[in-house]
Amino acid sequence: MSNTLKRIFTAAFMLTIAIGAWRLDWIKWLAGAVAAGMAIELFAAVIRSKQKPPVWTLPLLAVVCVLFIAAAVNVGVNREVVLILFLIIAAADTGAWLFGTLIGGDKMWERLSPGKTWSGQIAGVVCGTIAGVLFALLIKGTFEPWLMWIGIGVSLLSQYGDLAASAIKRKLGIKDFSRILPGHGGLLDRFDGWIFVLPIVWLAMG
């Protein structure tokens, strides 16, 4: 089976799980489980790495991961917020990949992520912002300017989460954090756009 087909089938499977969790009102538990899986992958990657980290690395990672899981569960309580974030991040991710590939141009940070371009980042922000605005227009039937700013902020944060994950992988000398998701790599590879988004949204929700 080609890698593209694997990605499609895996994405369909994940979407089915997400829809089921939405209908059963289990989004916060699904979010917490995914965040915990991301944390486990990160720990495993650091432990397996040939580069021995400083002694304080694992305790610090443990604190960060616990806070990240808490952010995922607490943000997951509000299903509408999760849906908006999902739409924005998915649109930003897709827009950045599609237009970055079509337009090309200068690299953002070639040493960390050779495929990411400034044109892709700009397109990602535009697409993510449009997704946020369309959510209000289609679901609520009104234009809500604050969602435009949310779209810009979340789109940027998601892309820098992607870069952060790339930097960690480059430092550890690995291609993917795991192979749990055929065609995508690991949970942390697939959901790296949420790394900065969830904690900041949790803080904003107060």
Sequence and secondary structure as in RCSB ss.txt:
>XXXX:A:sequence
MSNTLKRIFTAAFMLTIAIGAWRLDWIKWLAGAVAAGMAIELFAAVIRSKQKPPVWTLPLLAVVCVLFIAAAVNV
GVNREVVLILFLIIAAADTGAWLFGTLIGGDKMWERLSPGKTWSGQIAGVVCGTIAGVLFALLIKGTFEPWLMWI
GIGVSLLSQYGDLAASAIKRKLGIKDFSRILPGHGGLLDRFDGWIFVLPIVWLAMG
>XXXX:A:secstr
  HHHHHHHHHHHHHHHHHHHHHTT HHHHHHHHHHHHHHHHHHHHHH SS   TTHHHHHHHHHHHHHHHHHHH
HT HHHHHHHHHHHHHHHHHHHHHHHHH  SBS TTT TT BHHHHHHHHHHHHHHHHHHIIIIISS  HHHHHH
HHHHHHHHHHHHHHHHHHHHHHT S S SSBTTTB HHHHSGGGTTHHHHHHHHH 
